[in-house]
Amino acid sequence: MAGPLGEETQLNRTRAALYILPFVLLGVGNLLLLLGWGLRPLWAFLILPPIIFVSIIGYIAFRTGLAGNRLDDEESPVGER
């Protein structure tokens, strides 16, 4: 059996943060690129809320195991009853 529930939860949070980090960095890099091109800051920061929203949804999905493989939970293969 795995460690106590607290350690498993901490591991899931760390793993979720590591999975989401590249997407956050790409989004922030895109924001900086737009600002570097001379786009007005208001228009450049309009892409920030979708980046944050998708990152939070992805973090929740990875942390709770929603994005995991659900085929292991089935008791019998498809077609057999």
mmCIF file of the N, C-alpha and C atoms, coordinates in Angstrom:
data_MODEL
# 
_entry.id   MODEL 
# 
loop_
_atom_site.group_PDB 
_atom_site.id 
_atom_site.type_symbol 
_atom_site.label_atom_id 
_atom_site.label_alt_id 
_atom_site.label_comp_id 
_atom_site.label_asym_id 
_atom_site.label_entity_id 
_atom_site.label_seq_id 
_atom_site.pdbx_PDB_ins_code 
_atom_site.Cartn_x 
_atom_site.Cartn_y 
_atom_site.Cartn_z 
_atom_site.occupancy 
_atom_site.B_iso_or_equiv 
_atom_site.pdbx_formal_charge 
_atom_site.auth_seq_id 
_atom_site.auth_comp_id 
_atom_site.auth_asym_id 
_atom_site.auth_atom_id 
_atom_site.pdbx_PDB_model_num 
ATOM 1   N N  . MET A 1 1  ? 0.839   -1.169  0.000   1.00 0.00 ? 1  MET A N  1 
ATOM 2   C CA . MET A 1 1  ? 0.000   0.000   0.000   1.00 0.00 ? 1  MET A CA 1 
ATOM 3   C C  . MET A 1 1  ? 0.892   1.243   0.000   1.00 0.00 ? 1  MET A C  1 
ATOM 4   N N  . ALA A 1 2  ? 0.420   2.287   -0.626  1.00 0.00 ? 2  ALA A N  1 
ATOM 5   C CA . ALA A 1 2  ? 1.179   3.536   -0.701  1.00 0.00 ? 2  ALA A CA 1 
ATOM 6   C C  . ALA A 1 2  ? 1.219   4.204   0.665   1.00 0.00 ? 2  ALA A C  1 
ATOM 7   N N  . GLY A 1 3  ? 1.984   5.285   0.749   1.00 0.00 ? 3  GLY A N  1 
ATOM 8   C CA . GLY A 1 3  ? 2.140   6.018   2.004   1.00 0.00 ? 3  GLY A CA 1 
ATOM 9   C C  . GLY A 1 3  ? 0.833   6.621   2.479   1.00 0.00 ? 3  GLY A C  1 
ATOM 10  N N  . PRO A 1 4  ? 0.911   7.382   3.549   1.00 0.00 ? 4  PRO A N  1 
ATOM 11  C CA . PRO A 1 4  ? -0.282  8.024   4.075   1.00 0.00 ? 4  PRO A CA 1 
ATOM 12  C C  . PRO A 1 4  ? -0.935  8.940   3.042   1.00 0.00 ? 4  PRO A C  1 
ATOM 13  N N  . LEU A 1 5  ? -2.179  9.239   3.283   1.00 0.00 ? 5  LEU A N  1 
ATOM 14  C CA . LEU A 1 5  ? -2.958  10.031  2.334   1.00 0.00 ? 5  LEU A CA 1 
ATOM 15  C C  . LEU A 1 5  ? -2.326  11.402  2.092   1.00 0.00 ? 5  LEU A C  1 
ATOM 16  N N  . GLY A 1 6  ? -1.745  12.009  3.096   1.00 0.00 ? 6  GLY A N  1 
ATOM 17  C CA . GLY A 1 6  ? -1.131  13.332  2.949   1.00 0.00 ? 6  GLY A CA 1 
ATOM 18  C C  . GLY A 1 6  ? 0.028   13.322  1.962   1.00 0.00 ? 6  GLY A C  1 
ATOM 19  N N  . GLU A 1 7  ? 0.868   12.293  2.006   1.00 0.00 ? 7  GLU A N  1 
ATOM 20  C CA . GLU A 1 7  ? 2.005   12.213  1.082   1.00 0.00 ? 7  GLU A CA 1 
ATOM 21  C C  . GLU A 1 7  ? 1.534   11.995  -0.348  1.00 0.00 ? 7  GLU A C  1 
ATOM 22  N N  . GLU A 1 8  ? 0.499   11.174  -0.509  1.00 0.00 ? 8  GLU A N  1 
ATOM 23  C CA . GLU A 1 8  ? -0.025  10.907  -1.854  1.00 0.00 ? 8  GLU A CA 1 
ATOM 24  C C  . GLU A 1 8  ? -0.632  12.173  -2.447  1.00 0.00 ? 8  GLU A C  1 
ATOM 25  N N  . THR A 1 9  ? -1.346  12.942  -1.623  1.00 0.00 ? 9  THR A N  1 
ATOM 26  C CA . THR A 1 9  ? -1.936  14.194  -2.090  1.00 0.00 ? 9  THR A CA 1 
ATOM 27  C C  . THR A 1 9  ? -0.851  15.182  -2.481  1.00 0.00 ? 9  THR A C  1 
ATOM 28  N N  . GLN A 1 10 ? 0.205   15.271  -1.673  1.00 0.00 ? 10 GLN A N  1 
ATOM 29  C CA . GLN A 1 10 ? 1.310   16.179  -1.987  1.00 0.00 ? 10 GLN A CA 1 
ATOM 30  C C  . GLN A 1 10 ? 1.990   15.770  -3.284  1.00 0.00 ? 10 GLN A C  1 
ATOM 31  N N  . LEU A 1 11 ? 2.155   14.465  -3.502  1.00 0.00 ? 11 LEU A N  1 
ATOM 32  C CA . LEU A 1 11 ? 2.758   13.970  -4.734  1.00 0.00 ? 11 LEU A CA 1 
ATOM 33  C C  . LEU A 1 11 ? 1.895   14.329  -5.938  1.00 0.00 ? 11 LEU A C  1 
ATOM 34  N N  . ASN A 1 12 ? 0.583   14.180  -5.811  1.00 0.00 ? 12 ASN A N  1 
ATOM 35  C CA . ASN A 1 12 ? -0.298  14.523  -6.921  1.00 0.00 ? 12 ASN A CA 1 
ATOM 36  C C  . ASN A 1 12 ? -0.251  16.014  -7.233  1.00 0.00 ? 12 ASN A C  1 
ATOM 37  N N  . ARG A 1 13 ? -0.156  16.840  -6.205  1.00 0.00 ? 13 ARG A N  1 
ATOM 38  C CA . ARG A 1 13 ? -0.081  18.280  -6.438  1.00 0.00 ? 13 ARG A CA 1 
ATOM 39  C C  . ARG A 1 13 ? 1.224   18.659  -7.124  1.00 0.00 ? 13 ARG A C  1 
ATOM 40  N N  . THR A 1 14 ? 2.305   18.064  -6.682  1.00 0.00 ? 14 THR A N  1 
ATOM 41  C CA . THR A 1 14 ? 3.605   18.346  -7.291  1.00 0.00 ? 14 THR A CA 1 
ATOM 42  C C  . THR A 1 14 ? 3.628   17.879  -8.740  1.00 0.00 ? 14 THR A C  1 
ATOM 43  N N  . ARG A 1 15 ? 3.139   16.683  -8.973  1.00 0.00 ? 15 ARG A N  1 
ATOM 44  C CA . ARG A 1 15 ? 3.108   16.137  -10.337 1.00 0.00 ? 15 ARG A CA 1 
ATOM 45  C C  . ARG A 1 15 ? 2.220   17.001  -11.235 1.00 0.00 ? 15 ARG A C  1 
ATOM 46  N N  . ALA A 1 16 ? 1.073   17.428  -10.733 1.00 0.00 ? 16 ALA A N  1 
ATOM 47  C CA . ALA A 1 16 ? 0.176   18.275  -11.519 1.00 0.00 ? 16 ALA A CA 1 
ATOM 48  C C  . ALA A 1 16 ? 0.850   19.598  -11.865 1.00 0.00 ? 16 ALA A C  1 
ATOM 49  N N  . ALA A 1 17 ? 1.544   20.187  -10.900 1.00 0.00 ? 17 ALA A N  1 
ATOM 50  C CA . ALA A 1 17 ? 2.234   21.457  -11.161 1.00 0.00 ? 17 ALA A CA 1 
ATOM 51  C C  . ALA A 1 17 ? 3.327   21.275  -12.212 1.00 0.00 ? 17 ALA A C  1 
ATOM 52  N N  . LEU A 1 18 ? 4.041   20.160  -12.152 1.00 0.00 ? 18 LEU A N  1 
ATOM 53  C CA . LEU A 1 18 ? 5.096   19.911  -13.137 1.00 0.00 ? 18 LEU A CA 1 
ATOM 54  C C  . LEU A 1 18 ? 4.526   19.661  -14.527 1.00 0.00 ? 18 LEU A C  1 
ATOM 55  N N  . TYR A 1 19 ? 3.351   19.044  -14.610 1.00 0.00 ? 19 TYR A N  1 
ATOM 56  C CA . TYR A 1 19 ? 2.722   18.806  -15.912 1.00 0.00 ? 19 TYR A CA 1 
ATOM 57  C C  . TYR A 1 19 ? 2.201   20.100  -16.529 1.00 0.00 ? 19 TYR A C  1 
ATOM 58  N N  . ILE A 1 20 ? 1.736   21.024  -15.718 1.00 0.00 ? 20 ILE A N  1 
ATOM 59  C CA . ILE A 1 20 ? 1.129   22.253  -16.212 1.00 0.00 ? 20 ILE A CA 1 
ATOM 60  C C  . ILE A 1 20 ? 2.177   23.345  -16.470 1.00 0.00 ? 20 ILE A C  1 
ATOM 61  N N  . LEU A 1 21 ? 3.302   23.268  -15.803 1.00 0.00 ? 21 LEU A N  1 
ATOM 62  C CA . LEU A 1 21 ? 4.331   24.308  -15.904 1.00 0.00 ? 21 LEU A CA 1 
ATOM 63  C C  . LEU A 1 21 ? 4.746   24.647  -17.347 1.00 0.00 ? 21 LEU A C  1 
ATOM 64  N N  . PRO A 1 22 ? 4.969   23.672  -18.242 1.00 0.00 ? 22 PRO A N  1 
ATOM 65  C CA . PRO A 1 22 ? 5.346   24.045  -19.620 1.00 0.00 ? 22 PRO A CA 1 
ATOM 66  C C  . PRO A 1 22 ? 4.272   24.863  -20.339 1.00 0.00 ? 22 PRO A C  1 
ATOM 67  N N  . PHE A 1 23 ? 3.001   24.579  -20.089 1.00 0.00 ? 23 PHE A N  1 
ATOM 68  C CA . PHE A 1 23 ? 1.929   25.331  -20.727 1.00 0.00 ? 23 PHE A CA 1 
ATOM 69  C C  . PHE A 1 23 ? 1.867   26.759  -20.205 1.00 0.00 ? 23 PHE A C  1 
ATOM 70  N N  . VAL A 1 24 ? 2.095   26.924  -18.910 1.00 0.00 ? 24 VAL A N  1 
ATOM 71  C CA . VAL A 1 24 ? 2.114   28.263  -18.333 1.00 0.00 ? 24 VAL A CA 1 
ATOM 72  C C  . VAL A 1 24 ? 3.298   29.049  -18.902 1.00 0.00 ? 24 VAL A C  1 
ATOM 73  N N  . LEU A 1 25 ? 4.453   28.410  -18.990 1.00 0.00 ? 25 LEU A N  1 
ATOM 74  C CA . LEU A 1 25 ? 5.634   29.099  -19.521 1.00 0.00 ? 25 LEU A CA 1 
ATOM 75  C C  . LEU A 1 25 ? 5.446   29.485  -20.988 1.00 0.00 ? 25 LEU A C  1 
ATOM 76  N N  . LEU A 1 26 ? 4.823   28.617  -21.773 1.00 0.00 ? 26 LEU A N  1 
ATOM 77  C CA . LEU A 1 26 ? 4.534   28.963  -23.168 1.00 0.00 ? 26 LEU A CA 1 
ATOM 78  C C  . LEU A 1 26 ? 3.577   30.148  -23.262 1.00 0.00 ? 26 LEU A C  1 
ATOM 79  N N  . GLY A 1 27 ? 2.568   30.156  -22.425 1.00 0.00 ? 27 GLY A N  1 
ATOM 80  C CA . GLY A 1 27 ? 1.607   31.258  -22.437 1.00 0.00 ? 27 GLY A CA 1 
ATOM 81  C C  . GLY A 1 27 ? 2.245   32.573  -22.035 1.00 0.00 ? 27 GLY A C  1 
ATOM 82  N N  . VAL A 1 28 ? 3.045   32.557  -20.980 1.00 0.00 ? 28 VAL A N  1 
ATOM 83  C CA . VAL A 1 28 ? 3.717   33.781  -20.532 1.00 0.00 ? 28 VAL A CA 1 
ATOM 84  C C  . VAL A 1 28 ? 4.755   34.220  -21.572 1.00 0.00 ? 28 VAL A C  1 
ATOM 85  N N  . GLY A 1 29 ? 5.436   33.260  -22.180 1.00 0.00 ? 29 GLY A N  1 
ATOM 86  C CA . GLY A 1 29 ? 6.380   33.595  -23.249 1.00 0.00 ? 29 GLY A CA 1 
ATOM 87  C C  . GLY A 1 29 ? 5.682   34.237  -24.432 1.00 0.00 ? 29 GLY A C  1 
ATOM 88  N N  . ASN A 1 30 ? 4.522   33.733  -24.774 1.00 0.00 ? 30 ASN A N  1 
ATOM 89  C CA . ASN A 1 30 ? 3.736   34.321  -25.853 1.00 0.00 ? 30 ASN A CA 1 
ATOM 90  C C  . ASN A 1 30 ? 3.318   35.738  -25.487 1.00 0.00 ? 30 ASN A C  1 
ATOM 91  N N  . LEU A 1 31 ? 2.925   35.942  -24.239 1.00 0.00 ? 31 LEU A N  1 
ATOM 92  C CA . LEU A 1 31 ? 2.558   37.275  -23.770 1.00 0.00 ? 31 LEU A CA 1 
ATOM 93  C C  . LEU A 1 31 ? 3.739   38.236  -23.882 1.00 0.00 ? 31 LEU A C  1 
ATOM 94  N N  . LEU A 1 32 ? 4.912   37.804  -23.451 1.00 0.00 ? 32 LEU A N  1 
ATOM 95  C CA . LEU A 1 32 ? 6.106   38.649  -23.541 1.00 0.00 ? 32 LEU A CA 1 
ATOM 96  C C  . LEU A 1 32 ? 6.491   38.931  -24.988 1.00 0.00 ? 32 LEU A C  1 
ATOM 97  N N  . LEU A 1 33 ? 6.298   37.939  -25.852 1.00 0.00 ? 33 LEU A N  1 
ATOM 98  C CA . LEU A 1 33 ? 6.589   38.140  -27.275 1.00 0.00 ? 33 LEU A CA 1 
ATOM 99  C C  . LEU A 1 33 ? 5.670   39.197  -27.872 1.00 0.00 ? 33 LEU A C  1 
ATOM 100 N N  . LEU A 1 34 ? 4.388   39.137  -27.519 1.00 0.00 ? 34 LEU A N  1 
ATOM 101 C CA . LEU A 1 34 ? 3.451   40.145  -28.024 1.00 0.00 ? 34 LEU A CA 1 
ATOM 102 C C  . LEU A 1 34 ? 3.799   41.537  -27.512 1.00 0.00 ? 34 LEU A C  1 
ATOM 103 N N  . LEU A 1 35 ? 4.178   41.617  -26.249 1.00 0.00 ? 35 LEU A N  1 
ATOM 104 C CA . LEU A 1 35 ? 4.585   42.910  -25.704 1.00 0.00 ? 35 LEU A CA 1 
ATOM 105 C C  . LEU A 1 35 ? 5.873   43.404  -26.362 1.00 0.00 ? 35 LEU A C  1 
ATOM 106 N N  . GLY A 1 36 ? 6.781   42.481  -26.667 1.00 0.00 ? 36 GLY A N  1 
ATOM 107 C CA . GLY A 1 36 ? 8.038   42.844  -27.327 1.00 0.00 ? 36 GLY A CA 1 
ATOM 108 C C  . GLY A 1 36 ? 7.828   43.345  -28.745 1.00 0.00 ? 36 GLY A C  1 
ATOM 109 N N  . TRP A 1 37 ? 6.773   42.874  -29.405 1.00 0.00 ? 37 TRP A N  1 
ATOM 110 C CA . TRP A 1 37 ? 6.481   43.327  -30.756 1.00 0.00 ? 37 TRP A CA 1 
ATOM 111 C C  . TRP A 1 37 ? 5.870   44.717  -30.779 1.00 0.00 ? 37 TRP A C  1 
ATOM 112 N N  . GLY A 1 38 ? 5.547   45.246  -29.619 1.00 0.00 ? 38 GLY A N  1 
ATOM 113 C CA . GLY A 1 38 ? 5.007   46.593  -29.554 1.00 0.00 ? 38 GLY A CA 1 
ATOM 114 C C  . GLY A 1 38 ? 3.496   46.644  -29.526 1.00 0.00 ? 38 GLY A C  1 
ATOM 115 N N  . LEU A 1 39 ? 2.851   45.531  -29.301 1.00 0.00 ? 39 LEU A N  1 
ATOM 116 C CA . LEU A 1 39 ? 1.394   45.537  -29.178 1.00 0.00 ? 39 LEU A CA 1 
ATOM 117 C C  . LEU A 1 39 ? 1.018   46.273  -27.905 1.00 0.00 ? 39 LEU A C  1 
ATOM 118 N N  . ARG A 1 40 ? -0.078  46.958  -27.928 1.00 0.00 ? 40 ARG A N  1 
ATOM 119 C CA . ARG A 1 40 ? -0.514  47.684  -26.729 1.00 0.00 ? 40 ARG A CA 1 
ATOM 120 C C  . ARG A 1 40 ? -0.703  46.697  -25.580 1.00 0.00 ? 40 ARG A C  1 
ATOM 121 N N  . PRO A 1 41 ? -0.276  47.084  -24.381 1.00 0.00 ? 41 PRO A N  1 
ATOM 122 C CA . PRO A 1 41 ? -0.355  46.156  -23.242 1.00 0.00 ? 41 PRO A CA 1 
ATOM 123 C C  . PRO A 1 41 ? -1.759  45.647  -22.957 1.00 0.00 ? 41 PRO A C  1 
ATOM 124 N N  . LEU A 1 42 ? -2.776  46.462  -23.174 1.00 0.00 ? 42 LEU A N  1 
ATOM 125 C CA . LEU A 1 42 ? -4.136  46.011  -22.918 1.00 0.00 ? 42 LEU A CA 1 
ATOM 126 C C  . LEU A 1 42 ? -4.488  44.829  -23.810 1.00 0.00 ? 42 LEU A C  1 
ATOM 127 N N  . TRP A 1 43 ? -4.152  44.892  -25.078 1.00 0.00 ? 43 TRP A N  1 
ATOM 128 C CA . TRP A 1 43 ? -4.469  43.804  -25.999 1.00 0.00 ? 43 TRP A CA 1 
ATOM 129 C C  . TRP A 1 43 ? -3.615  42.573  -25.712 1.00 0.00 ? 43 TRP A C  1 
ATOM 130 N N  . ALA A 1 44 ? -2.383  42.792  -25.330 1.00 0.00 ? 44 ALA A N  1 
ATOM 131 C CA . ALA A 1 44 ? -1.518  41.656  -25.016 1.00 0.00 ? 44 ALA A CA 1 
ATOM 132 C C  . ALA A 1 44 ? -2.018  40.924  -23.774 1.00 0.00 ? 44 ALA A C  1 
ATOM 133 N N  . PHE A 1 45 ? -2.482  41.660  -22.779 1.00 0.00 ? 45 PHE A N  1 
ATOM 134 C CA . PHE A 1 45 ? -2.949  41.027  -21.549 1.00 0.00 ? 45 PHE A CA 1 
ATOM 135 C C  . PHE A 1 45 ? -4.332  40.407  -21.693 1.00 0.00 ? 45 PHE A C  1 
ATOM 136 N N  . LEU A 1 46 ? -4.999  40.597  -22.814 1.00 0.00 ? 46 LEU A N  1 
ATOM 137 C CA . LEU A 1 46 ? -6.270  39.930  -23.043 1.00 0.00 ? 46 LEU A CA 1 
ATOM 138 C C  . LEU A 1 46 ? -6.093  38.420  -23.220 1.00 0.00 ? 46 LEU A C  1 
ATOM 139 N N  . ILE A 1 47 ? -4.889  37.989  -23.588 1.00 0.00 ? 47 ILE A N  1 
ATOM 140 C CA . ILE A 1 47 ? -4.672  36.547  -23.716 1.00 0.00 ? 47 ILE A CA 1 
ATOM 141 C C  . ILE A 1 47 ? -4.319  35.909  -22.375 1.00 0.00 ? 47 ILE A C  1 
ATOM 142 N N  . LEU A 1 48 ? -4.071  36.712  -21.341 1.00 0.00 ? 48 LEU A N  1 
ATOM 143 C CA . LEU A 1 48 ? -3.702  36.175  -20.036 1.00 0.00 ? 48 LEU A CA 1 
ATOM 144 C C  . LEU A 1 48 ? -4.833  35.406  -19.348 1.00 0.00 ? 48 LEU A C  1 
ATOM 145 N N  . PRO A 1 49 ? -6.093  35.877  -19.322 1.00 0.00 ? 49 PRO A N  1 
ATOM 146 C CA . PRO A 1 49 ? -7.149  35.092  -18.661 1.00 0.00 ? 49 PRO A CA 1 
ATOM 147 C C  . PRO A 1 49 ? -7.358  33.693  -19.241 1.00 0.00 ? 49 PRO A C  1 
ATOM 148 N N  . PRO A 1 50 ? -7.358  33.499  -20.577 1.00 0.00 ? 50 PRO A N  1 
ATOM 149 C CA . PRO A 1 50 ? -7.489  32.122  -21.066 1.00 0.00 ? 50 PRO A CA 1 
ATOM 150 C C  . PRO A 1 50 ? -6.304  31.233  -20.676 1.00 0.00 ? 50 PRO A C  1 
ATOM 151 N N  . ILE A 1 51 ? -5.100  31.798  -20.635 1.00 0.00 ? 51 ILE A N  1 
ATOM 152 C CA . ILE A 1 51 ? -3.929  31.023  -20.221 1.00 0.00 ? 51 ILE A CA 1 
ATOM 153 C C  . ILE A 1 51 ? -4.099  30.560  -18.780 1.00 0.00 ? 51 ILE A C  1 
ATOM 154 N N  . ILE A 1 52 ? -4.517  31.470  -17.914 1.00 0.00 ? 52 ILE A N  1 
ATOM 155 C CA . ILE A 1 52 ? -4.709  31.132  -16.507 1.00 0.00 ? 52 ILE A CA 1 
ATOM 156 C C  . ILE A 1 52 ? -5.842  30.128  -16.348 1.00 0.00 ? 52 ILE A C  1 
ATOM 157 N N  . PHE A 1 53 ? -6.951  30.326  -17.050 1.00 0.00 ? 53 PHE A N  1 
ATOM 158 C CA . PHE A 1 53 ? -8.104  29.430  -16.942 1.00 0.00 ? 53 PHE A CA 1 
ATOM 159 C C  . PHE A 1 53 ? -7.751  28.008  -17.357 1.00 0.00 ? 53 PHE A C  1 
ATOM 160 N N  . VAL A 1 54 ? -7.120  27.859  -18.504 1.00 0.00 ? 54 VAL A N  1 
ATOM 161 C CA . VAL A 1 54 ? -6.759  26.528  -18.987 1.00 0.00 ? 54 VAL A CA 1 
ATOM 162 C C  . VAL A 1 54 ? -5.724  25.881  -18.071 1.00 0.00 ? 54 VAL A C  1 
ATOM 163 N N  . SER A 1 55 ? -4.817  26.665  -17.536 1.00 0.00 ? 55 SER A N  1 
ATOM 164 C CA . SER A 1 55 ? -3.818  26.125  -16.615 1.00 0.00 ? 55 SER A CA 1 
ATOM 165 C C  . SER A 1 55 ? -4.464  25.624  -15.330 1.00 0.00 ? 55 SER A C  1 
ATOM 166 N N  . ILE A 1 56 ? -5.427  26.356  -14.800 1.00 0.00 ? 56 ILE A N  1 
ATOM 167 C CA . ILE A 1 56 ? -6.112  25.929  -13.582 1.00 0.00 ? 56 ILE A CA 1 
ATOM 168 C C  . ILE A 1 56 ? -6.937  24.682  -13.828 1.00 0.00 ? 56 ILE A C  1 
ATOM 169 N N  . ILE A 1 57 ? -7.660  24.625  -14.946 1.00 0.00 ? 57 ILE A N  1 
ATOM 170 C CA . ILE A 1 57 ? -8.445  23.433  -15.274 1.00 0.00 ? 57 ILE A CA 1 
ATOM 171 C C  . ILE A 1 57 ? -7.520  22.227  -15.466 1.00 0.00 ? 57 ILE A C  1 
ATOM 172 N N  . GLY A 1 58 ? -6.400  22.422  -16.129 1.00 0.00 ? 58 GLY A N  1 
ATOM 173 C CA . GLY A 1 58 ? -5.443  21.326  -16.311 1.00 0.00 ? 58 GLY A CA 1 
ATOM 174 C C  . GLY A 1 58 ? -4.849  20.868  -14.998 1.00 0.00 ? 58 GLY A C  1 
ATOM 175 N N  . TYR A 1 59 ? -4.524  21.809  -14.116 1.00 0.00 ? 59 TYR A N  1 
ATOM 176 C CA . TYR A 1 59 ? -3.984  21.456  -12.801 1.00 0.00 ? 59 TYR A CA 1 
ATOM 177 C C  . TYR A 1 59 ? -4.986  20.619  -12.019 1.00 0.00 ? 59 TYR A C  1 
ATOM 178 N N  . ILE A 1 60 ? -6.239  21.033  -12.028 1.00 0.00 ? 60 ILE A N  1 
ATOM 179 C CA . ILE A 1 60 ? -7.275  20.279  -11.305 1.00 0.00 ? 60 ILE A CA 1 
ATOM 180 C C  . ILE A 1 60 ? -7.434  18.894  -11.907 1.00 0.00 ? 60 ILE A C  1 
ATOM 181 N N  . ALA A 1 61 ? -7.410  18.798  -13.225 1.00 0.00 ? 61 ALA A N  1 
ATOM 182 C CA . ALA A 1 61 ? -7.566  17.500  -13.877 1.00 0.00 ? 61 ALA A CA 1 
ATOM 183 C C  . ALA A 1 61 ? -6.424  16.550  -13.529 1.00 0.00 ? 61 ALA A C  1 
ATOM 184 N N  . PHE A 1 62 ? -5.189  17.035  -13.543 1.00 0.00 ? 62 PHE A N  1 
ATOM 185 C CA . PHE A 1 62 ? -4.053  16.179  -13.206 1.00 0.00 ? 62 PHE A CA 1 
ATOM 186 C C  . PHE A 1 62 ? -3.999  15.862  -11.714 1.00 0.00 ? 62 PHE A C  1 
ATOM 187 N N  . ARG A 1 63 ? -4.377  16.821  -10.868 1.00 0.00 ? 63 ARG A N  1 
ATOM 188 C CA . ARG A 1 63 ? -4.301  16.618  -9.421  1.00 0.00 ? 63 ARG A CA 1 
ATOM 189 C C  . ARG A 1 63 ? -5.312  15.576  -8.957  1.00 0.00 ? 63 ARG A C  1 
ATOM 190 N N  . THR A 1 64 ? -6.504  15.608  -9.518  1.00 0.00 ? 64 THR A N  1 
ATOM 191 C CA . THR A 1 64 ? -7.552  14.688  -9.075  1.00 0.00 ? 64 THR A CA 1 
ATOM 192 C C  . THR A 1 64 ? -7.507  13.351  -9.797  1.00 0.00 ? 64 THR A C  1 
ATOM 193 N N  . GLY A 1 65 ? -6.690  13.226  -10.810 1.00 0.00 ? 65 GLY A N  1 
ATOM 194 C CA . GLY A 1 65 ? -6.609  11.978  -11.545 1.00 0.00 ? 65 GLY A CA 1 
ATOM 195 C C  . GLY A 1 65 ? -7.622  11.886  -12.673 1.00 0.00 ? 65 GLY A C  1 
ATOM 196 N N  . LEU A 1 66 ? -8.303  12.969  -12.968 1.00 0.00 ? 66 LEU A N  1 
ATOM 197 C CA . LEU A 1 66 ? -9.300  12.986  -14.028 1.00 0.00 ? 66 LEU A CA 1 
ATOM 198 C C  . LEU A 1 66 ? -8.664  12.701  -15.383 1.00 0.00 ? 66 LEU A C  1 
ATOM 199 N N  . ALA A 1 67 ? -7.416  13.106  -15.549 1.00 0.00 ? 67 ALA A N  1 
ATOM 200 C CA . ALA A 1 67 ? -6.722  12.923  -16.817 1.00 0.00 ? 67 ALA A CA 1 
ATOM 201 C C  . ALA A 1 67 ? -5.994  11.580  -16.885 1.00 0.00 ? 67 ALA A C  1 
ATOM 202 N N  . GLY A 1 68 ? -6.191  10.728  -15.900 1.00 0.00 ? 68 GLY A N  1 
ATOM 203 C CA . GLY A 1 68 ? -5.519  9.437   -15.874 1.00 0.00 ? 68 GLY A CA 1 
ATOM 204 C C  . GLY A 1 68 ? -6.199  8.410   -16.753 1.00 0.00 ? 68 GLY A C  1 
ATOM 205 N N  . ASN A 1 69 ? -5.623  7.238   -16.800 1.00 0.00 ? 69 ASN A N  1 
ATOM 206 C CA . ASN A 1 69 ? -6.157  6.149   -17.595 1.00 0.00 ? 69 ASN A CA 1 
ATOM 207 C C  . ASN A 1 69 ? -7.278  5.473   -16.828 1.00 0.00 ? 69 ASN A C  1 
ATOM 208 N N  . ARG A 1 70 ? -8.481  5.508   -17.340 1.00 0.00 ? 70 ARG A N  1 
ATOM 209 C CA . ARG A 1 70 ? -9.633  4.930   -16.662 1.00 0.00 ? 70 ARG A CA 1 
ATOM 210 C C  . ARG A 1 70 ? -9.886  3.478   -17.084 1.00 0.00 ? 70 ARG A C  1 
ATOM 211 N N  . LEU A 1 71 ? -9.108  2.941   -17.991 1.00 0.00 ? 71 LEU A N  1 
ATOM 212 C CA . LEU A 1 71 ? -9.322  1.565   -18.429 1.00 0.00 ? 71 LEU A CA 1 
ATOM 213 C C  . LEU A 1 71 ? -8.939  0.563   -17.344 1.00 0.00 ? 71 LEU A C  1 
ATOM 214 N N  . ASP A 1 72 ? -8.059  0.946   -16.439 1.00 0.00 ? 72 ASP A N  1 
ATOM 215 C CA . ASP A 1 72 ? -7.648  0.045   -15.364 1.00 0.00 ? 72 ASP A CA 1 
ATOM 216 C C  . ASP A 1 72 ? -8.755  -0.185  -14.344 1.00 0.00 ? 72 ASP A C  1 
ATOM 217 N N  . ASP A 1 73 ? -9.752  0.706   -14.309 1.00 0.00 ? 73 ASP A N  1 
ATOM 218 C CA . ASP A 1 73 ? -10.826 0.599   -13.339 1.00 0.00 ? 73 ASP A CA 1 
ATOM 219 C C  . ASP A 1 73 ? -11.885 -0.425  -13.731 1.00 0.00 ? 73 ASP A C  1 
ATOM 220 N N  . GLU A 1 74 ? -11.926 -0.814  -14.993 1.00 0.00 ? 74 GLU A N  1 
ATOM 221 C CA . GLU A 1 74 ? -12.944 -1.755  -15.450 1.00 0.00 ? 74 GLU A CA 1 
ATOM 222 C C  . GLU A 1 74 ? -12.644 -3.148  -14.934 1.00 0.00 ? 74 GLU A C  1 
ATOM 223 N N  . GLU A 1 75 ? -13.703 -3.890  -14.589 1.00 0.00 ? 75 GLU A N  1 
ATOM 224 C CA . GLU A 1 75 ? -13.527 -5.237  -14.077 1.00 0.00 ? 75 GLU A CA 1 
ATOM 225 C C  . GLU A 1 75 ? -13.420 -6.272  -15.190 1.00 0.00 ? 75 GLU A C  1 
ATOM 226 N N  . SER A 1 76 ? -14.159 -6.086  -16.262 1.00 0.00 ? 76 SER A N  1 
ATOM 227 C CA . SER A 1 76 ? -14.119 -7.058  -17.347 1.00 0.00 ? 76 SER A CA 1 
ATOM 228 C C  . SER A 1 76 ? -13.890 -6.344  -18.671 1.00 0.00 ? 76 SER A C  1 
ATOM 229 N N  . PRO A 1 77 ? -13.274 -7.028  -19.639 1.00 0.00 ? 77 PRO A N  1 
ATOM 230 C CA . PRO A 1 77 ? -13.055 -6.416  -20.946 1.00 0.00 ? 77 PRO A CA 1 
ATOM 231 C C  . PRO A 1 77 ? -14.376 -6.134  -21.653 1.00 0.00 ? 77 PRO A C  1 
ATOM 232 N N  . VAL A 1 78 ? -14.324 -5.261  -22.635 1.00 0.00 ? 78 VAL A N  1 
ATOM 233 C CA . VAL A 1 78 ? -15.518 -4.896  -23.384 1.00 0.00 ? 78 VAL A CA 1 
ATOM 234 C C  . VAL A 1 78 ? -16.022 -6.129  -24.131 1.00 0.00 ? 78 VAL A C  1 
ATOM 235 N N  . GLY A 1 79 ? -17.314 -6.352  -24.092 1.00 0.00 ? 79 GLY A N  1 
ATOM 236 C CA . GLY A 1 79 ? -17.910 -7.459  -24.809 1.00 0.00 ? 79 GLY A CA 1 
ATOM 237 C C  . GLY A 1 79 ? -18.099 -8.707  -23.949 1.00 0.00 ? 79 GLY A C  1 
ATOM 238 N N  . GLU A 1 80 ? -17.414 -8.831  -22.851 1.00 0.00 ? 80 GLU A N  1 
ATOM 239 C CA . GLU A 1 80 ? -17.578 -9.980  -21.958 1.00 0.00 ? 80 GLU A CA 1 
ATOM 240 C C  . GLU A 1 80 ? -18.401 -9.563  -20.772 1.00 0.00 ? 80 GLU A C  1 
ATOM 241 N N  . ARG A 1 81 ? -19.386 -10.370 -20.422 1.00 0.00 ? 81 ARG A N  1 
ATOM 242 C CA . ARG A 1 81 ? -20.221 -10.077 -19.262 1.00 0.00 ? 81 ARG A CA 1 
ATOM 243 C C  . ARG A 1 81 ? -20.437 -11.289 -18.424 1.00 0.00 ? 81 ARG A C  1 
# 
